[in-house]
Amino acid sequence: MTKRDNDAEQQRTLNEAKEAHKTKYNVRMIEQTDGTFPMHGNFLSNLFPSAKKKKKKKKKKNSEGEQIGEKSITNKKKLEFKLSKAQKSIKRQKESRRKSTGKVGEEQGKQK
């Protein structure tokens, strides 16, 4: 196929798609300034049925707003463990600061 044949084929498919869109939705497609046409979801899904977007299922939540299921329980335990570790490390840091500042304060008090 030559380039002219390819261009003609593309134009033919575009015209067919426009006609199908017009007949199904009774809508005129307005050409944009750059020569393309606005692509609507319905129009695209008719052209490419395999490219339809799948809807995500919403996870069920109980009255407290927590997710139901085994994964949520394990995630909750992991988060609690991380939180406890963080709290312990913060306690250690505070104690080390107290000790270091306390020693400095005692030394200064003895000198005066």
BABASE-548843 format. One line per field, with one value per residue: residue in three letters; x, y, z of N, C-alpha, C in turn. Coordinates in Angstrom, 3 decimals, m for minus. Example, Ala and Ser with C-alpha at 12.3 -4.5 7.8 and 13.67 -1.06 7.14 Angstrom:
<nodes>
res = (ALA	SER)
n_east = (13.190	12.850)
n_north = (m5.690	m2.250)
n_up = (7.800	7.080)
ca_east = (12.300	13.670)
ca_north = (m4.500	m1.060)
ca_up = (7.800	7.140)
c_east = (13.200	12.900)
c_north = (m3.300	0.030)
c_up = (7.800	7.870)
</nodes>
This chain:
<nodes>
res = (MET	THR	LYS	ARG	ASP	ASN	ASP	ALA	GLU	GLN	GLN	ARG	THR	LEU	ASN	GLU	ALA	LYS	GLU	ALA	HIS	LYS	THR	LYS	TYR	ASN	VAL	ARG	MET	ILE	GLU	GLN	THR	ASP	GLY	THR	PHE	PRO	MET	HIS	GLY	ASN	PHE	LEU	SER	ASN	LEU	PHE	PRO	SER	ALA	LYS	LYS	LYS	LYS	LYS	LYS	LYS	LYS	LYS	LYS	ASN	SER	GLU	GLY	GLU	GLN	ILE	GLY	GLU	LYS	SER	ILE	THR	ASN	LYS	LYS	LYS	LEU	GLU	PHE	LYS	LEU	SER	LYS	ALA	GLN	LYS	SER	ILE	LYS	ARG	GLN	LYS	GLU	SER	ARG	ARG	LYS	SER	THR	GLY	LYS	VAL	GLY	GLU	GLU	GLN	GLY	LYS	GLN	LYS)
n_east = (0.843	0.472	1.364	m0.742	m2.883	m2.971	m3.631	m6.143	m7.524	m7.457	m8.959	m11.396	m12.098	m12.315	m14.451	m16.467	m16.609	m17.481	m20.001	m21.271	m21.338	m22.944	m25.398	m26.026	m26.099	m27.271	m25.881	m23.923	m20.542	m18.177	m15.542	m12.347	m9.949	m7.401	m7.837	m8.689	m11.151	m13.445	m13.122	m15.333	m16.294	m18.255	m18.132	m15.514	m15.619	m17.330	m15.836	m13.576	m14.192	m12.837	m11.346	m12.691	m13.170	m12.808	m14.899	m13.928	m14.323	m15.854	m14.500	m15.906	m16.909	m16.946	m18.967	m17.189	m15.563	m13.434	m11.703	m13.097	m12.009	m9.279	m6.844	m6.963	m6.837	m4.270	m2.770	m3.420	m2.259	0.426	0.790	0.333	2.516	4.669	4.133	4.463	7.192	8.234	7.391	8.899	11.510	11.426	11.088	13.555	15.282	14.475	15.179	17.944	18.617	17.795	19.551	22.037	21.789	21.258	23.627	25.386	24.264	24.601	27.377	27.953	26.662	28.209	30.608	30.037)
n_north = (m1.195	2.204	5.487	7.178	5.407	4.496	6.883	7.351	5.128	5.565	7.918	6.961	5.136	6.916	8.505	6.558	5.980	8.450	8.605	6.400	7.281	9.542	8.393	6.754	8.440	10.692	13.091	15.814	15.841	18.196	19.656	20.274	22.993	22.016	20.023	17.638	15.526	15.869	13.439	11.401	9.435	7.431	7.306	6.418	3.940	2.583	2.376	0.990	m1.633	m3.289	m1.666	m0.609	0.980	m0.535	m0.635	0.106	m1.872	m0.883	m0.999	m2.637	m1.125	m1.145	0.052	1.653	2.621	1.157	m1.093	m4.167	m7.487	m9.884	m8.801	m6.123	m6.388	m7.464	m5.371	m3.391	m4.410	m4.339	m1.582	m0.756	m1.974	m0.634	1.907	1.586	0.998	3.418	5.136	4.129	4.684	7.463	7.959	6.990	8.839	11.216	10.631	10.361	12.967	14.299	13.208	14.026	16.845	17.178	16.351	18.301	20.539	19.915	19.940	22.613	23.743	22.828	24.142	26.792)
n_up = (0.000	m0.747	0.441	m0.079	m0.286	2.347	3.712	2.591	3.536	6.301	6.439	5.555	7.599	9.709	8.844	8.816	11.535	12.511	11.311	12.506	15.112	14.885	14.071	16.231	18.520	17.584	17.150	16.113	15.218	16.077	14.432	15.792	16.192	15.634	13.846	14.843	16.442	19.182	21.668	23.143	25.983	25.420	22.661	22.224	23.520	21.881	19.576	20.481	22.115	23.878	25.428	27.567	30.692	33.866	36.695	40.004	42.903	45.918	49.174	51.965	55.017	58.586	61.382	62.806	60.918	60.098	57.947	56.862	57.233	56.892	56.066	56.867	59.607	60.030	58.974	60.782	63.110	62.357	62.080	64.711	65.957	64.724	65.657	68.424	68.484	67.537	69.562	71.699	70.827	70.796	73.524	74.481	73.262	74.505	77.179	76.923	76.206	78.507	80.374	79.345	79.386	82.060	83.352	82.442	83.599	86.336	86.566	86.028	88.196	90.354	89.932	90.428)
ca_east = (0.000	1.215	0.950	m2.056	m3.857	m3.080	m4.379	m7.539	m8.090	m7.658	m10.070	m12.610	m12.457	m12.749	m15.797	m17.385	m16.782	m18.313	m21.372	m21.817	m21.591	m24.105	m26.642	m26.352	m26.404	m27.909	m25.055	m22.958	m19.219	m17.616	m14.105	m11.609	m9.041	m6.225	m8.241	m9.143	m12.518	m13.507	m13.365	m16.150	m16.169	m19.134	m17.621	m14.315	m15.971	m17.926	m14.758	m12.686	m14.939	m11.955	m10.654	m13.593	m12.616	m13.544	m15.167	m13.328	m15.288	m15.580	m14.335	m16.904	m16.389	m17.891	m19.468	m16.085	m14.837	m12.295	m11.995	m13.399	m11.224	m8.049	m5.759	m7.048	m6.402	m2.809	m2.238	m3.599	m1.231	1.711	0.837	0.488	3.894	5.529	3.859	5.098	8.636	8.519	7.239	10.049	12.698	11.265	11.360	15.001	15.900	14.189	15.978	19.348	18.741	17.709	20.796	23.141	21.590	21.336	25.041	25.982	23.730	25.218	28.766	27.949	26.246	29.325	31.660	29.627)
ca_north = (0.000	3.457	6.439	7.691	4.384	4.521	8.080	7.157	4.137	6.235	8.856	6.156	4.625	8.060	8.863	5.516	6.161	9.640	8.251	5.521	8.114	10.387	7.622	6.210	9.471	11.806	14.231	16.215	16.035	19.468	19.529	21.258	23.809	21.249	19.006	16.418	15.575	15.564	12.025	11.169	8.074	6.515	7.189	5.567	2.573	1.928	2.042	0.008	m2.191	m3.953	m0.656	m0.022	1.022	m1.339	0.089	m0.501	m2.168	m0.201	m1.915	m2.453	m0.631	m1.327	1.296	2.480	3.122	0.289	m2.043	m5.511	m8.507	m10.283	m7.888	m4.916	m6.734	m7.568	m4.025	m2.669	m4.899	m3.813	m0.163	m0.636	m2.360	0.480	3.025	1.314	1.150	4.847	5.733	3.719	5.419	8.847	7.945	6.865	10.110	12.193	10.287	10.677	14.427	14.684	12.823	14.875	18.208	17.115	16.297	19.607	21.448	19.594	20.386	24.064	24.063	22.554	25.140	28.081)
ca_up = (0.000	m0.782	1.473	m0.463	0.093	3.814	4.092	2.201	4.456	7.589	6.283	5.428	8.923	10.513	8.392	9.290	12.982	12.701	10.937	13.539	16.287	14.584	14.039	17.547	19.515	16.899	17.526	15.102	15.798	15.646	14.261	16.561	15.376	15.204	12.888	15.514	16.942	20.615	21.925	24.315	26.489	24.687	21.303	22.278	23.909	20.712	18.648	21.098	23.251	24.835	26.216	28.555	32.046	34.840	37.933	41.194	43.957	47.178	50.303	53.010	56.288	59.682	61.946	63.288	59.765	59.814	56.884	57.321	56.545	57.563	55.714	57.676	60.961	60.027	58.778	62.036	64.031	61.900	62.410	66.166	66.268	64.305	66.556	69.707	68.274	67.424	70.884	72.500	70.390	71.248	74.963	74.639	72.882	75.557	78.340	76.656	76.267	79.910	81.034	78.878	79.884	83.521	83.738	82.176	84.615	87.617	86.526	86.138	89.554	91.256	89.730	91.013)
c_east = (0.883	0.687	m0.452	m3.153	m4.081	m3.902	m5.861	m8.230	m8.383	m8.858	m11.396	m13.059	m12.948	m14.171	m16.824	m17.665	m17.668	m19.778	m22.033	m22.176	m22.825	m25.399	m27.020	m26.805	m27.099	m27.204	m24.109	m21.617	m18.628	m16.096	m13.422	m10.606	m7.839	m6.593	m8.702	m10.574	m12.526	m13.871	m14.136	m16.028	m17.009	m18.616	m16.420	m14.675	m16.652	m16.854	m13.892	m13.370	m14.033	m11.275	m11.550	m12.955	m13.479	m13.722	m14.547	m14.412	m14.883	m15.476	m15.372	m16.230	m17.434	m18.225	m18.344	m15.266	m13.624	m12.680	m12.190	m12.538	m9.930	m6.904	m5.773	m6.569	m4.882	m2.178	m2.318	m2.531	0.137	1.854	1.017	1.915	4.856	5.367	4.551	6.615	9.024	8.424	8.423	11.298	12.626	11.561	12.860	15.701	15.692	15.050	17.445	19.575	18.719	19.021	21.923	22.982	21.690	22.773	25.699	25.527	24.374	26.646	28.836	27.578	27.390	30.392	31.298	29.653)
c_north = (1.252	4.374	6.976	6.704	4.370	5.708	7.921	6.187	4.769	7.180	8.111	5.651	5.751	8.469	7.841	5.684	7.364	9.332	7.377	6.320	8.969	9.594	7.125	7.303	10.686	13.117	14.543	16.417	17.310	19.317	20.644	21.969	23.017	20.089	17.705	16.599	15.265	14.096	11.887	9.714	7.078	6.263	6.240	4.129	1.838	1.525	0.911	m0.603	m2.850	m2.948	0.002	m0.076	0.183	m0.524	m0.656	m0.731	m1.438	m1.228	m1.596	m1.984	m0.867	0.031	2.218	3.045	2.274	m0.694	m3.428	m6.492	m8.790	m9.316	m6.660	m5.189	m6.806	m6.204	m3.221	m3.091	m4.352	m2.348	0.055	m0.953	m1.225	1.665	2.817	1.456	2.620	5.521	5.377	4.512	6.881	8.943	7.894	8.182	11.165	11.932	10.639	12.186	14.905	14.403	13.759	16.304	18.237	17.113	17.644	20.594	21.206	20.104	21.899	24.483	23.858	23.624	26.458	27.938)
c_up = (0.000	0.308	1.185	m0.070	1.592	4.287	3.771	3.144	5.822	7.524	6.233	6.805	9.823	10.134	8.864	10.782	13.263	12.394	11.997	14.781	16.067	14.666	15.426	18.506	18.914	17.244	16.374	15.780	15.222	15.577	15.048	15.655	14.873	14.280	13.520	15.985	18.427	20.826	23.230	24.720	25.715	23.284	21.270	22.607	22.765	19.712	19.185	22.316	24.288	25.760	27.260	29.936	32.975	36.109	39.094	42.238	45.228	48.288	51.369	54.288	57.370	60.295	62.421	62.137	59.428	58.728	57.464	56.534	57.273	57.289	56.599	59.097	61.015	59.831	60.070	63.047	63.659	62.276	63.907	66.585	65.908	65.240	67.896	69.592	68.246	68.784	71.781	72.121	70.833	72.744	75.212	74.323	73.962	76.792	78.120	76.696	77.710	80.629	80.642	79.403	81.406	83.997	83.552	83.243	85.976	87.663	86.691	87.559	90.538	91.142	90.387	92.490)
</nodes>
